[in-house]
Amino acid sequence: MQLQPLTAISPLDGRYRKQLEELAAYFSEFALIRYRVLVEIEYFIALAEQKVFSLPKGKAPALRKIYQDFSLENAQLIKETEKITNHDVKAVEYFVKNELKRLGLEDKLEWVHFGLTSQDVNNTAIPLLWKDAVEQLYMPAIANLVLELKKLAKSWMKVPMLARTHGQPASPTILGKEVMVFVERLEGQIRLLGDVPFAAKFGGATGNFNAHHVAFPKVNWEKFADKFVNGALGLQRMRYTTQVEHYDNLAAHFDTLKRINNILVDFCRDVWTYISLDYFKQKVKKDEVGSSAMPHKVNPIDFENAEGNLGMANALYEHLSAKLPISRLQRDLTDSTVLRNVGVPFGHSMLALRSLQKGLGKLILNEAKLKEDLENNWAVVAEAIQTVLRREHYPQPYEALKELTRGGDQINKQTIHKFIEGLKISAALKKELKAITPSSYTGIWN
């Protein structure tokens, strides 16, 4: 069968293709080839700027157009060459050489891929496409989600809510503050993600510039590579490598993204639970179906879809971060096929962020239900009463409240106030204690 959304094996390229189409510019086979061409061209130009060879004036813009205007037809041509070479990077080298011929640079062909091994290209191309995807797609998406959470938190900063610890009614809180818990956690991990460099390897067959040095021993190749990788490509070159970059920083990216996803799973489950408690209603579309059998249902599918995709992403991030930093001696090939999959967990992460945004947009606060739950759980003010009584040196206040609230009787406002009335304390203190309600006992939350 011809490949199309309905015949694709992966749902990322099938069911969710329209939602993730923009990822193809970073993670498709076409994209990887294009980024390899970019590295080869920029390296060729950098060699000329180093005066290793002379390049006719004004040729650099035309050379850059090779990757700037790179087409599917160009990529297909490279794939046809790969069938002969059985080597993907060598096929790219031959393509670039043919493009140089087209530009009248036949005498410069052997400066293409000069002194390089394929990993000098792969370990700059892949970090570069990863950097672009993170900065251009992921960071804006997660920033928008955090901004939406902040807006919701602000609008809910005066909404008291029954807290639940161990699933049981606990000291009341504020809905907006509970959302800010996730904002703070996410912002901390986003800062950590931004602190990890996008690392690259560039140093020849085993990382020592052997071929470069033997050909041009007077050139400071380390300085050249630092300028090329750190400057022209905007990456950070690792100075001591084998044939491959050691992937420790890339693993740190994956681990940080995994932590962000774990925070979002936690958030999804909380919102799902609040919906099940009827704290939130959901906006519905007239023709949507919640259940094929139960017409009344409006399922929290956006939060469920997000949770599922976050789990898929994390399973893959876990393998990527555990596997990539490990390579036998100076290099084995296990990283090659694994690296081709970095876009898969990224895609699931992006799907999750979009599901979350969609789900948040459907939420309708059911403030009456939150008030009802608080009113039905007057036992939660027991902590407040026994703490104030401790302040007043009242004997064994905790034990007194424990006996009251665990006695099996229904605890309501009247029960609590009757208890307060029976205490041998001043009228002023009784008034202070009676002023405490489940809705007002929310602590400091601004």
Secondary structure by P-SEA (a helix, b strand, c coil): ccccccccccccccccccccccccccccaaaaaaaaaaaaaaaaaaaaaaccccccccaaaaaaaacccccaaaaaaaaaaaaaaccaaaaaaaaaaaaaaaaccccccccccccccaaaaaaaaaaaaaaaaaacccaaaaaaaaaaaaaaaaaaccbbbbbbccccccccccaaaaaaaaaaaaaaaaaaaaacccccccccccccaaaaaaaccccaaaaaaaaaaaccccccccccccccccaaaaaaaaaaaaaaaaaaaaaaaaaaaaaaaccbbbbbcccccccccccccccaaaaaaaaaaaaaaaaaaaaaaaccccccccccccaaaaaaaaaaaaaaaaaaaaaaaaaaaacccaaaaaaaaaaaccccaaaaaaaaaaaacccaaaaaaaaaaaccccccaaaaaaaaaaccccaaaaaaaaaccccccccccc
